Structure formats: C-alpha cells, structure tokens
Amino acid sequence: MFFGRESELTELRRLLAAGGEAAVIQVSGTRAIHGLGGIGKSTLALHYAHAHRHTYRLVWWINAAGTEQIIASLTSLTTRLCPQWAATTGVHERAAWAILWLQWHPGWLLVFDDVDRPDDLRHYLGALPDGHHLATSRTATGWHAIAPTMSLGLLDPEAAIALLCTLALGESHSPTPTQRQDAAALAADLGHLPLALEQAGAYLFETGTSLAEYRKILSDVMDTAVGGIDPERTIARVWHHTLAAIKQRNPQAITLLSAMAWLAPDDIPRSLLAPLCPDPRTLGEALGALHAYNMISHSADRQALSVHRLVQTVLRKAGSQDGPPHGRREAEHVVGRLLYPDSADEAAPLE
C-alpha cells in the first residue's frame, strides 16, 4: 500500500533522471532521502525502484548501515550474477568483481538503505558514475560533499487517515463516520508517521481492537509487533537504535531530548533548555546531534524547536520503566527557571 507520496515519487524521478538518458553519468544521478526514523524513506525508495524497474539494467538493494554491510550486499550481487565463480572465492574478491561488473554495464540503480555515515558512500559514488545511486538515511547532515538531499516529511492528514483505515478495516470496507473520526484522532496521536500508522493498522486488524481503544493503550503497544510487522521495525525499536547512536555521539543530547519529552511538542524556546547545559557551545552541539538524526526540527529563525509527539510518548514510556520518569525533573527545572527566574532551585511540577 502506498498513500500520499505520489508527488515525492514524481519529484524523485525528476531529480534522478534530469537531463534525459545522459543523466546517468551526471551528479544529478545521485540523491539521498533523509528523515525521521519511520517516516517512510525506505518505502519511498522501494516504490521508486519498483515503478522504474524496467528503466534500469539492474536494480540492487544494499544494506548501508556500515561498510561491512555494504561489502556483504555487493558480494551478494556477485553471487546472483556469477554464482559458480563466487562460490570459489573470498568476500573482498566478490565485492571487487561486483564493482567491476557495474563499471562495465551502465544504466543500473543502487539503493543504499539506512546510511548512518554518509562518508561511507564516497568511494562507491566515485568508482561507479554510470548509473543512479539512491540513499536513505536518518542522518540529515554530512551530505553536502557526498550527494544532494531530499527531505521527507510526514504524511498529510487525509493520506494518513486513508492508510490507517485501509490497514485496520481492510481494503474492501469503507469506514463509518464514527470510525473515520476515530481514525483522524488516532492518526493525529501517531503524528501522521507512516511506520506508526502501519504498525497500528496491523495491530487493529489482527486483534480486532477498536480505533478508540488503541488510543488508550498507545504507549503500551509501541514495541508490539503482530503478523506482517518486523519485530525489529517497530517504532520503539527503530527509535531506540537512533537514541543509542545519538548517545554515543553526544550524551548531553539525550538529556535535552528527555526533558523535551515532557514539554509541549512545538515551539520550545531554545533558551528554555539553556539551564541544562553548562555553556552555549555545549547546548548548540547537543541540539546539533538531535537535528542530525532528525529527532527535532528548528523554526525559521532557529530559536525554537519541535519534537514529534510520538517520540515523546516513546521516551516517556522508556524513561518510566526503571524508576522516576527520566527527563521529567529536568523539564520541571527549566520550566521553574522560566516561572521563577530569581530562584534557580524552584521547580514547577508538571500536571
């Protein structure tokens, strides 16, 4: 099922193929799709590959989470194209053979999925100019010297409602006005995030739970996988992996995000978070790490921040499992500083 991304699919084709057939040897033949985990980057890439599969001599999907995974995907290509020889040689020889084959056979599409470090692609983009490269990544930064980017946003409300109703009720059933109203409310709770809508729809269809009831148990089922949902691709699991990567890069960023989980999700003043960091540089670097992984967005003047409401739900649930809610005290502290600027120890308990 593919809802609400037709314009993005058309734009992606335009960007990749700008200039006609000769574009396969131009820089326009490379694009990176970035966005929040679960926003549908891989799905968009998959549908692009499917829609244009007859345009390319070969289409190959590459797990690009790290250099080892890229090499493994290239060795699999060799095994597909030349199985008898591949069975007699080592991993790096097979990867080198795949690159050589691609150099001699132009007009292909390589999809580098889930790139964590954009610089990992530099060698392949340089060695393989005669085709199209399409990358997906949770990382918004680091692409300026690698490839032009395309930011993927949330589904619009109508598309989100249509996707949720189709998954939850079945393609042959039209929602009643009450069901559509409940679907609109649930889609809003899920922040119009495609992976969350897919996960919710599959759960509703399999268990027979109503749309209204699912809203009540939302925080408890973010890591629940039913038939058709990869247990490693639930919303909670995807974001836990992202949070682990952010923590390794900048632990202070997790402190800020945990505090933001207990505030209103939109237009959080940057200055409000300053008391949680020792100096402006630390604050800037921590927020930069969160922005790099698309966990927050900035206002036009970059003085206000927003965080997806479902990120808040996952963080609140995770932070409350082993004792007092993580981040809540920090949120009370920054609100207290705002309400009582003359008393640094004053806190405003959150209702």
Steps between C-alpha positions, in 0.01 A plus 500: 500500500629841402318812618576869474848484341419530131645851470820393678530199269462722195749754634751228580485373143540854367804563717671171416432505129532876434648555157385177338697180447835681530413575859628157605852646486413830665505596869120530477496120489563492874247587771470442874162486677522592868242527776382380838513125563169351386409782264506276192842554339558134415140459384535794261828359366342157459202639308731706281704189420184301429337769284812548287644148505470468120698822452818351647721213391529389861354612833680395818411572863798558731492495880713807566495518881880460493788415267485129584133485406567681171772251411271210592227635270747533212620144552135389479476676164796298374341181630185584303683587176783246506410228753750233397806727521370673815492168683876460451628837623505732801281789610719787381565339162125464447438863600774617258347288221159663559651849471680400180178360352313822581780705339465300177118493493353852538135583558436343842345616827666438837290571810718559807254452785540633855830685459637600842822667381466676164876488451474119467358556150775726370707218349204336325362822355844583363569155357153452352391807301294328227172437678267635764570492873211542743578515872271506803617626838379618839795740488428847362857633518828398337355477149618835359819347354341164412163542332205739461225425752123479506329543836197279555222635719195354672191382314226755457197430727273367223760252377573392858129436568462306174803282575388429857141414402612274215739308722271478802172421326612333179502628144141388434346687795415869504522666843189629669495870593581405862788275392636773275481749787681256730758433228565873464558530875729196509694617193558831677619316814739305278623826350414385145815286505475220239673223699287572807185497286603168344577349840170622645297386200648150509433472874140620462428262212648194674363557850166661419579787737300815426667820386382678814633226731840502329540866593468406868773232484727682256803534728487127584500367143774705334731199514236239413531319167218294349484304177663683212702733724873438541572488876816701432300768318255607767496872579651447845779275366589734212527801728689311771767426240503867404525611863792262556682654203431852628616411852828366365551822306384748767357382837386854584260482205305219670462714813349780291271268305381328820408840643320598177296181530314662792439837335252602233636358172502819293686832521720418800724806551866415459576726795271289720744208472810706578496421879558132414836575337808666647555738209354602160750288307396182682135586438561559130694177452237295685216648295709448187523128575122477538445695178750280316279196572177689420378462859421872522420775253581870518288806442599733217708715736640187673401636841215253557492122480238235437502128575265236362228419754553125452870541582377652825270202566781249447743698716249541784424128497866395485602749766236385746574127501790500744405757760405869486424631150829591333504858379196614695705659778709680237183628335368625834832673557497695174133595542574605858783723380257659256228559760735588787808663344625620839506153654713240322377226731131561439321240292155501345349152539350378174133408507 
